[in-house]
Amino acid sequence: MQLLKKTTITETIRLNRLRWFGHVQRMEENRITKKVLYMYLETTRLRGRPRNRWQDEVRENGRLVGGEGWQEKVHNRQEWKKLLRTARKRRILHMSTE
């Protein structure tokens, strides 16, 4: 019996997070979505190990998918789509940071 290689929900979430990040990065600087993404809120964090933020997850997944220069690849839409498509086919994000 041959097992199917279906993408897990975790992989799908990680890939969609990267896809959304690329979309927002290519927006103009004055767009509200981009402003909110880089907004700094002056709040105190809870004691103990800090929880991962959305941007921390994007940074880690981007590094896994695109290597060290992944942030420059975001600005070229076709290259970014190709990179994410390759990551999905090769299942690069499968169980990588769980």
N, C-alpha and C positions, 0 to 999 in steps of 0.2 A: 504494500500500500504506500502510495506516495503522499507525503504531507504537503499541504498548500502553504505557501509563504505569504500569509496575509499580514498586512500591517496592523500593528496593535493600536489601540486608542492612544497610548502614550506617544507612539511615533507620529501619529496623525496630528496630535496637539502640538508637538515640537515643530513639525514641518509647517503647520499653519501659523505658528507663532513667528517663525522665521520669514514666512511669506508676508505676513502683515508688517513686520519690521521693515522689510525691503520696500514695501509700498509706502510706508510713512517716511522713510529716509529719502525717497525720491520726491516727496512733496516740497512745495515752496516753504520757506522759513516762516512766513506769516500765517500759515494754516494753524488752526486751533489744535488739531490732533497732534501736530509736531511739537507745538508749545507745551502741551500737557505731558507728552512723553518725556521731555527733558525738564519738566518743572521740578523744583526742589522744595519739598515741604519740610519746614522746620518742626519736626516732632521728635520725641525721644522714643527709642526702641526699647522693647521689653528686655528684661534680664535674661541671661542664658545665651545659648547659641542663636545668632540672628537668623531669621527665616530668609530664604532666598527671595530676592525681588524679581519682578518680571524681567528687568534688564539683565540681572545676573544669569538667569536661565538663557536668555537670548545670546548673551556673550559666550557662554559655554557651548551651546548648541552650534552657534556660528563658527566657533573655532574648530569643532569636530567636523563640520561639513566642509568648510572652506579653507582650513589651515590658518596660518598666521595673517595673511592679507585679506581675510574674508570681508572686512568692512569696506574696502575699496571696491570689491566686486558687487556690492549692493547697488551702486549707482548706475551700473549697466544692466538694464532690465533683462535683456536676452541672456546675458551671462549668468545672472542670478537665477533665472528660471531653469536654465540648464543645470546649474549646480544643485538646485533643490530636486530636480527630476532625477539626477544621478544619485543623490542621497536616498531618495525613496526606493529606487531600483536596487541599490546595493544594501539597503537597510542599515545605513551608517548610524542612525540614531536609535537602533534597536537595543534596548537595555544598556545604553552607554553611560547614563548618569543616574541610574536608579539605585 
